Amino acid sequence: MVSIDEVARRAGVSTATVSRALSGRGQVSAASRAKVREAADALGYVVSSQASALASGRTRNVGVIVPHLDRWFFSTVLSGISDALMREGYDVTLYNITADEDVRRDVFSTFVRRRRVDAVIAVAIRLGDLEADRLLDLGIPVIAIGGPNPRLTTLTVDDSAVARLAVRHLLDLGHRDVAHIGARPEFDREFRVPTQRRLGFEGALADAGIAARPDLVEPADFTVEGGYRAAMRLLDRTGPRPTAIFAASDEMAVGAILAARDLGLRVPEDLSMIGVDGHDLGAVLRLTTVDQFPLDQGRRAAAELLRMLSDPDARPAPTALPFELVVRGSTGSPDRG
């Protein structure tokens, strides 16, 4: 196994310089840093995480707590977090909060409290008071993406405003019979985003003097398949159909587009469709959406965390995250059909 002394000899510098160059801590000239990295690469030397932790008191590891690993939004946020942290030499440890109460309790009472991480990011999870206490008691930086988590530094998208923007777009096009595909109660338990988007949907209709109709609201599970099934329930029935659908995620909107096509409906001539997220499939299917830039959410959370790690006295940065209406080919006026 290659030692730090061998790297120092090959690079022609001291072992202390090698340590500073590879850890990123301390002053090292650009020329010396380049020599050290070249020598380390040539010898296949990797800094021991255990030795580094003993020397610095840091693990160079960040814990990320998520409620779902099989959803596009969460995987994209994780990609942003991982990309930003790995560039700074940090590893990422995932803690998946499942529906099992014992698993959730273990995450907060045991796993995170083993102090194997320098900081924690909680993604779209509503933390209870005891859970927040356990994280804050660690004495390490903790950041939440979404919430609500008023006791933590939290980066948030105003999901009610996101929904209002989407529905106003449909209303401005002339739609009045607007349906909504949201989430089942069990999915909203942790996520809490769907409730805010449903309230924004209802609020936008109320602002236009339109009463929300329960028969035009269908639950799903934030998947393409779930959106397909929900759209089938809305569209494949007797009586007047909605002229537009606002889906609480792009994946559900994609499923709804597929359902409409299977029923012989044209998008947007017979049915307009709008989603939320900024999913990669949206551009391919010309889906109108409200992009909430999930990749940048992860990068921004990681950047804020790194700032807090480098300066424990740093004040929290602004917490509002941006979103933007992206109009494509899936929305149009209701008289086009």
Disulfide bonds with the S-S distance in Angstrom:
none
